[in-house]
Amino acid sequence: MFEAGLPISIYLVNSIAGSIYVQKFLRGRYQKKIVLFTWTSLYFIIQSLMLDMLDRTYPVNDLVGVCADIVAILLLQMLLYRKDLSKQLFVAVSFVAGKEIIRYIIVVINSGLDWIWKKVSYALLGQESSFTLKEAEVWAFITLGIIWLITILLYALMITVYLSIIGKKFIRKDYQLKAHQYIFLILPSVATICISITLKMLFITVENGTSTIMFEKVPATMFWVPLICFLLLGVIIASVILFQKLVQLGEEEKKRAILENQMVQMEREIEEIQDIYTDMRGLRHDMRSHLESIAAVIRRTSGKDREELDGYIGSMEKAVSRLDFAYRTGNPITDVIIHQKKQEAEKRHISFEADFTYPDKQQIDVYDIGIVLNNALENAIEASGRLAGEKSIHLRSYMKGNLFFIEVENDFSGEIIINSETGLPISSKEDKRLHGVGMENIQRCAKKYKGDIDIMIQDMGDRKRFRLAIMFYEKYFAPKIP
């Protein structure tokens, strides 16, 4: 009874574990509960009928059974989930590889438990001569039931742990796999399936009409087979972890390249801005001197001509005053950046206020301050711009001991999802690999000076307030003792 129920129980475990595993990678076409129930039911029926029959009757059942299993899973994925062939094949192959190789670990454990219970049974029955045949049958029934229960629980535990680790470590499930990356990712699972087929061929040998189990012929395989199986599972998991590390490393390289390009571009702009800023200061001074001279001449005239000249001179003074920046921060670069962002915000009907002073004595590179201001204010303008009605942006800086802080506050609407690993907001744009780099660049600049960033979100009814605080710390901040 228990031996007959063991495959059925394993099929049920496979169906439940597989439905949960697939759900972690693919998007269902229907409601989650419907997809899970349909997958579990259909896959259980497929295993119980088609795969079980192939395993028992087909002349080349070892290879055909595994291939049929993979094809069945792919068909179920296409029926219940949205099309994503690369991930669908990886999920199918990694799942089949895991459950096939875990079966051999369970076979060894089952054989060991059976051997132990037989020894215990012989010892107990040999000591009690009063045992009847009925009592011996009851004892055998109980022991088989215990072995069956332990076997199922261990199998369920191992397949769950294996699939959970892969699902958890495969972080970038939205990543579009390239051909060489896909081969690297799926090859360990394919190799594991090939080894499982080889083990199945070697498991039972027939000599002189007598069937012999591999463990009986070579007892050492009771140790080596589980060890090899665990190592194969480890290789599959390690390949997933390594692949994710390579993906993250590649993305970091792209982001670093973007940051370096920003710095090179900003360096060129800074040189140009410094020249323009110097020329503008001289131009403002000369223009005001000329206007004062002209005004002195006008004062000596009278009548209608004087009124016209006064109006003309007033217009020129307004034009000259527009050459002045709205904020004097102590550095021409930050003057220009804040001035440009203020104009951009006002074009989008966003109120802009700034109380910023460049920390010249604190030895912070103007390139880093420029990157922080550019990215932080650009994000604030973009978020506030989506909001209807009144909205505002506030920029301020201040010193607190050896720490220099930059704070940017802005109104926004909607939800912000924070990445649990980085602690940074996840970009709402479609191309998340290209967008969302700005906040990471801000954090990178802060960490360059042994600082970090802090994000606070305040709910204000119909809107929310986003506050980004950037902290810089450097040993040069410490005041010098004369």
HELIX and SHEET records of a PDB file:
HELIX    1   1 PHE A    2  PHE A   25  1                                  24    
HELIX    2   2 LYS A   32  ILE A   46  1                                  15    
HELIX    3   3 GLN A   47  LEU A   51  3                                   5    
HELIX    4   4 ASP A   52  THR A   57  1                                   6    
HELIX    5   5 ASN A   61  LEU A   80  1                                  20    
HELIX    6   6 LEU A   85  GLN A  127  1                                  43    
HELIX    7   7 LEU A  133  LYS A  169  1                                  37    
HELIX    8   8 ALA A  179  PHE A  203  1                                  25    
HELIX    9   9 MET A  214  LYS A  217  1                                   4    
HELIX   10  10 THR A  221  ARG A  299  1                                  79    
HELIX   11  11 LYS A  304  SER A  321  1                                  18    
HELIX   12  12 PRO A  332  LYS A  347  1                                  16    
HELIX   13  13 ASP A  360  GLN A  362  5                                   3    
HELIX   14  14 VAL A  366  GLY A  385  1                                  20    
HELIX   15  15 VAL A  437  LYS A  448  1                                  12    
HELIX   16  16 LYS A  475  PHE A  477  5                                   3    
SHEET    1   A 2 ILE A 204  GLU A 207  0                                        
SHEET    2   A 2 THR A 210  ILE A 213 -1                                        
SHEET    1   B 5 SER A 351  ASP A 355  0                                        
SHEET    2   B 5 SER A 392  LYS A 400  1                                        
SHEET    3   B 5 LEU A 403  PHE A 412 -1                                        
SHEET    4   B 5 LYS A 464  TYR A 473 -1                                        
SHEET    5   B 5 ASP A 452  ASP A 459 -1                                        
END                                                                             
